[in-house]
Amino acid sequence: MCRSIITLRGSERASEEEMRAAALQFVRKVSGYRQPSKANTETFQRAVDEITDSVQRLLDNLAPVRGPAGP
């Protein structure tokens, strides 16, 4: 889907910045906006925040990595 989104699960914990960048790329791709209009900014940012939180929960709850991570 988004080639610029990197695998965040690995031996080192992903930073908040990395999770937010991945969420931003995802929302940009899904919405079709690189930068939303003023009318859509709040909704766009809320989506980024919610996805960042979801990524955090996902990574916190996955079993530990046993070998090399991702592609």
C-alpha positions as CSV (number, residue, x, y, z in Angstrom):
1,M,0.0,0.0,0.0
2,C,2.4,2.7,1.2
3,R,5.9,1.8,0.4
4,S,7.3,4.6,2.6
5,I,5.8,3.1,5.7
6,I,8.4,1.0,7.5
7,T,8.0,-2.0,9.7
8,L,7.9,-0.7,13.2
9,R,8.0,-4.1,15.0
10,G,11.5,-5.2,15.7
11,S,14.1,-5.8,18.4
12,E,14.0,-2.1,19.3
13,R,10.9,-0.2,20.4
14,A,9.4,2.1,17.8
15,S,9.4,5.7,18.8
16,E,6.3,7.9,19.1
17,E,7.7,9.9,16.2
18,E,8.0,6.7,14.0
19,M,4.5,5.6,14.9
20,R,3.0,9.0,14.1
21,A,4.9,9.3,10.8
22,A,3.4,5.9,9.7
23,A,-0.1,7.0,10.8
24,L,0.3,10.2,8.9
25,Q,1.3,8.4,5.7
26,F,-1.6,6.0,6.1
27,V,-4.2,8.8,6.6
28,R,-2.7,10.7,3.6
29,K,-3.0,7.7,1.4
30,V,-6.5,6.8,2.5
31,S,-7.9,10.4,2.4
32,G,-6.1,11.4,-0.8
33,Y,-4.8,14.6,1.0
34,R,-1.2,15.5,1.4
35,Q,-2.4,18.5,3.4
36,P,-6.1,18.7,4.2
37,S,-8.2,21.9,3.8
38,K,-8.9,24.0,6.8
39,A,-12.4,22.4,6.9
40,N,-10.9,18.9,7.2
41,T,-7.8,19.6,9.3
42,E,-9.4,18.6,12.7
43,T,-10.8,15.4,11.3
44,F,-7.5,14.6,9.6
45,Q,-5.5,15.2,12.7
46,R,-7.9,13.2,14.9
47,A,-7.5,10.2,12.5
48,V,-3.7,10.5,12.7
49,D,-4.0,10.6,16.6
50,E,-6.3,7.6,16.7
51,I,-4.2,5.5,14.4
52,T,-1.0,6.4,16.3
53,D,-2.8,5.2,19.5
54,S,-3.9,2.0,17.7
55,V,-0.4,1.3,16.5
56,Q,1.0,1.8,20.1
57,R,-1.6,-0.7,21.5
58,L,-0.8,-3.2,18.7
59,L,2.9,-3.1,19.2
60,D,2.5,-3.2,23.0
61,N,0.4,-6.4,22.8
62,L,2.2,-8.4,20.1
63,A,4.3,-11.3,21.2
64,P,8.1,-10.6,21.2
65,V,10.0,-10.8,17.9
66,R,11.9,-14.1,17.7
67,G,13.9,-13.5,14.5
68,P,14.5,-10.8,11.9
69,A,11.5,-8.4,11.7
70,G,9.5,-7.8,8.5
71,P,10.5,-7.7,4.9
